[in-house]
Amino acid sequence: MVAPLDIADREHRRVCPACRRPLRVCYCAHVTKVETRTRVVVLQHPRERDMPIGTARMATLCLPRAELHEGVRWDAEALERVLADPWRPPVLLYPGGGAIDVMRHPPRGPVTLVVVDGTWSQAKKIVRENPRLQTLPRYTFTPPAPSEYRIRREPEDAYVSTIEALVHVLGALEGDRDRFAALLQPFRAMIDTQIECERTHRGAGVRHANKRAWTRRPRPNPLRGARAVDLVCVAGEANAWPYRGRVEGTSYADELVHWVGVRVSSGEVFERVVAPSEVIAPRTTSYVELDHDTLRTGCTRHALQSEWRGFARETDVVCFWGHYAPGLFVESGGHLPERRIDLRSAARDFASRKVGTLEEHVAGLALHVPPPRAAGRAGRRLAMLHALVEHFLALGALEHGSAST
């Protein structure tokens, strides 16, 4: 015979097949169906699928015309079938250079609204891996108020959840924002329930104070096994077009135009500007903070690779923030030592939470960042990376013995 406690535990763990939340915190009773002339297609990163507080599935439950497709990259024909609708041409909700403010200039007539669901880095990867998305007219918006997502801190006030974004954008597309406010009912109910569960859980901890105290697991050593003398920080910038393939018959790939590095122990700096092989994108000069003439008179890729080999050593441990710039460096023919550390991932593991951008993380730690010793945005970021590594050194996070292989 099953004990009553086991039965209660099984009930506690049962999951709603619609919203995929535990039955005790299911929000389906608050879902209101809202018809639209807009067709909504949500492209969801696989890591978001089982997020207990995600809102993409909530949106598809509220919008009968909505579709949710999970993945990172799709076969071109399959994606075209998803987007194809002769009466509703596809548009992409995605910020960036050239994006149109949908609040001020909404497209005329019904559209298929393509929404990418995931963290900012996940969304960028989905757009990058699917060239068809890069050809779509791109729209953006500025939320009229901060997100109501009280159970999760957004990196910036301009960031909102997927369902909040749909409320704003569908309201602009169909000229009736009040009608779409109904989408927020399950969203608010989920948040209220989550907060109440957290409050109850904390209260239980106080009531049962004689239970063994919970102890935090030791934080991982972010740069374990590396010798300070081997550390080299690197950063880079690219000539990147917001719409690859928008011009018929032309395709522009991101290409490295600035590569900088600093040897932590000695302060020796490496810097090279690389002349782009493609037309310089309209926003490249302002983004990388180098003028047009400086870019055009830069060295060749071959010269960069040759001079870098004279700076780098195979024993080096290369530290960077995210894989984008190092990836471009390697794609251009550059060689990086085998041992590499993504400081973004290391900082996230060390803090046991999301850390935002490099600028946000360094500011949050209140680190002293010395004046840049290389030009442009890459130079500023290199100084931040150097300060972050010195911070880990000061914490004793680095071992000064032999480096691991």
N, C-alpha and C positions, 0 to 999 in steps of 0.2 A: 504494500500500500504506500502511495506517495504521500509524504508529509505535507501538511498545509503550507509550510514555509516554501517548499519546492514549487508548489502550484503557484503561489504568489510570485515567486521569482520568475517562473515561466511567463506568467501574464505580464510581468514587468518588462520582459525582453521581447515581447511580440511586436512586430513591425507592420505598419500600415503599408499595403502594397501600392497605394497611390502616391503618397508623399514620401514614403520610405523613412518615416520618422517612427520612433517607438510609439505604440498606441496611446500611452499615457500623455504624450506631448504632440499628438497628431493635430494638425491645423486644418484638416479637410473640411470641418464644419464651418469654417470661415471663408471658404473659397466661393467666389461669385463669378459665374461665367460672364465674360464681356465680349460681345461680338465686335469684329473690326472689319473694315474694308482692306486694312493692311494685312498682308501675309507676313508672319514673323518666322524667321528661321534662326534658331540658336545653335551655334557651333561650340560645343563644350569640350574643354580639355579633359581627358580621362581622369586626372587627379581631382577634378571638381565633382565627379559623379557621386561619390559617397560622402561629400562634405555634409555634416548633419545640419549646418545652418546656411547651406547654399540656397539661392532663390531662383535659379533657372528653371528647375522642375516646377516650382510654385507658379512661375509665370505661365508655363505651358498648361498647367491645370486650369488656369483662369482664362486663357485665350484659346478658343476652339480652333482658330486658324494657325496656331503656332506649331512648329515642329522642332524637335530637339535631336541633334545628331552629335554623337560622341566621337572624338578622334583628334589627331594632331595634323595628319595629312590625308587627303582623299585623292583617289584616282580622278583625273581631270574630267573624264566622262561622267563619273558618278556625281561629282560636285555640280557639274553643269545641269544634270537632271534635277538635282535638288533646287537649284536656283531658277530653272526655267519656268517662266509663267508669262505667256504672251500679253496678259492684261496687267501684270504687275512687275515691271522691270526691277532687278535687284539693286539695292544700295547698301553700303556698308557703314554701320555705326562704329566709327573708330577715329580717335583724335590724331592730330599730326599736321604737318605742313600741307596746305592746300585744302584741308577739310572745311566744309561749308557749315555755318551755324544753322542748324535745322530749326531753331526757334525763330530766326529772322527770315530765312530763305528756305522754307520747306519745298521739297520737290512737288511738281504739279501732278495731280492724279494719283491713283493707288500705286503702291510699290511693295516689293518684297524686302522687308527690313532684315538685314543680316546682322546678327549680334554675336560677338565672340565672348564666351563666358570662361573666365579663369582669372588668375592673377595677372598683373601687368606683363610680367615676363612670359607667362604662358600664352597670353593673347598675342603678343608680338611674334612668338614662335609660330602660332597657327597661321597668322597672316603671311609671315615670311615663307612658310613651307607650302603655301597654296597660291601660286602665281595668279590664278583666276581672281582671287579676292583683291589682289593689288590693282586689278583693272577696273574695279567697281567705283562708281562715284562715291566719295567719302563724305560723311556728315559727322558733326560733333555737336555738343551743346554744353552750356554752363549751367549747372544745377542752381535753381533760385534759392535753395537753402541747403545747409549741410545734411549729410545722410542721417537717417533715423536708426542706423545700424548700431545701437547702443551696446551690443554684445561683441562687437568686433571693431577695433580701431582702424579707420581708413588712413592710408599714408598722407592724404591731403584732403582739405575740405571739398575740393572739386571731385573727389571720388565718391561714387555711390554704388549701391548694390545693383545687380542686373534688373531686378524687378522695379526698383526706383527709377532706373534709367528708362525703362519701358513706359512707365507712367508719364514721365516728362516728354519723351519723344513721340509716343503715340498721341498724346494730347496735342502736340504741335502738328503732327501729320494730319490729324483728323479734326482739328479745331475745337476740341471739347475735352479739356483736361479733367474737368470735374467727373466725367463719366469713367475715366480710368483710375480715379482715386480708389475705386472698389478693389483694385489689385493690391492695395496696401493693407486690407483687412487681415488676410492670413499672415502677412509679413509682420504686422504689429502684434498679432496674437502669438506668433512664434517667439518674438522677442520678449514679450511679457512673460510667457511661460518659462522661457529659458532663464530669465532673471530670477523668477520666483524659485525655480529649481536650485539655482546657485545659492540663493539666500537661505533656502531650507537646508541645503547641504552644509553650508557654513554653520547654521544653527545647530545641526546635529553634532558637528564637531565640538561645539562648546558644551552641549548637554552631556556628551560622553567624554569628558575631559580625562577620565582615568584610563581610557584606551591608549595603547602604545602610540606615542607621538609619531607622526609621519615625518620622515627625513628625506630631504631632497637628494637625489642622486648626484654624485660629483659631476661638475660640468666637464665636458671633454676638453682636453688640451688642444687648442686650435692649431698649433704649429708644432706638434709633438715630433721629436726626433730630428728637427732641423737645427743646424748650427747657425748662430747669428752671422758668422763670417761668410756664410754661403748665400745669404738672402739677397735677392735682387727684386725690386718692385718694378713693374712695367705697366704702361698705359698707352692707349692708342686712340686715334680718331679716324673717321671714315668720310669719304665722299659718298653720301647715300641719298638716293632719290626717293621721295615719298610714294611715287607711282611708277613702279617698274613695268614697262610694257604698255603704258598708256598711249605712247606714240606708236602708231601701227608700224610694225616691222622693226622696231627698236627695243632693245632690252638692256637695262643698266643694272649691273650688279654692284653691291657695296664694295668699295675698294679702300684699302688702308692708305692714308695720306700723311699721317703723323705718328711716329713711334718714339717713345721715351722710356728711359729706365734709370734707376739709381741703385748703386750698390750700397746697402744699408750700413755696413761696417766702416766704409771709407768715405761715403758721400759722393763717389765718382758718378757723374751723370752721362748718360748717352742720349742723344737727340738727333733725329733726322726727319726732315719733311720730304715726302715722296710725291713727285709730280703725278697727278692723276692721269690715267690713260683715256678716261671718258670725259665728256663735258661736265664741268663743275655744276653741281646742283644749285638751285637758287639760294637755298638756305645753308649751304655748307660753310661758307666763309664766316657767317655770324655764329654758327653752332660750334665750329672748331676754334673760332677766335683767331683765325689767320687770314690775311688778306689774299686777294686773287693772285697778285704777283708772286707772293711768297709760295703759294701752292704750285703755280705754274713753273717756277724756277727750281723746284725741289729736285732731289736726286732720283736716279732710277731705282727700280726694285732690286736690280742686281747689285748696285752700290750699297743699298741698305743692308742686304744680306751679307755682303762681304765685310762691311764695317762692323756689323753686329757680331759676326763670328770672332772678330778681334776683341770684342768687349766681354762676351758671355763665355762661361766655362761650363764644362760638362758636370762639374760638381755643384753648380749653382742650384738653388731652389727658387724658382720664379714665382712671385706672388702677384696676383692681379685681382680685380673686382669684376667677377662675371667672365664668361668665356667668349664674349662677342669680339673684343679687340684682339686677344691672342689667337682666336680662330681665323680672323682676317690675316693676321701676320703669317700664320702657317700656310694659309691658302695662297698667299703671295709668294711662297717659296722659302719663307723664313724657317729657321730651326730654333726650337726651344729645348733646353735641357729636359731630361725625362722627368725630374722631380718638380712638380708644380703644385701650388696651393691657391685655390679660389678663396680669397679672403671674405667674400660675401657669404659663402657657405660656412666657412669657419666661424665668422662672427655670429651668424644665425644659430649655429650649434652651441656656441659658447654662451649666448644670451638666452637660449631656449625660447626664442620668439622671432618673429619677422623683424628685420632691422631697417627696411626701407632702402633708400638710395645711399650711395657712399657719402654724399653730402649730409644727408639726414643723420646717418649713423655717427659720423665724426662730430657733428654738432651736438647730438644727444649725449655723447661721451665728454663733451666740453674739452676736446683735445686742443692743445696748442699746435697749430699748423704753421710751419715756417714759410717765409716768402718762397714762391715757386722759383725753381732754378731752370725751368724749361718754359717755352712759350705756350700760349693758348690754353684751352680747356684741358688738354692732356697734361700740361705742366702743373696746373692747379690740382688735378686729380692725383698726379704722381706725388705731390707734396702731402696730400691727405693720406695716401697709402703708406708713405714713409712714416707719418705720424702714427698711423694705426699699428704698424708693426712695432714701432718703438713703445707703444702702449702695451702690447702683449709682452714685449721684452721686460718692461718695468714690472709687470704682474708676475714675472717668473714663468711665463707660459712657454718660453723657449728653453730648450736644453742646450748647454754650451759644450756638450761632449760630441761624440761622433754622430754624424747624420745617418739616419736609417736609409736603406736602399729599397 
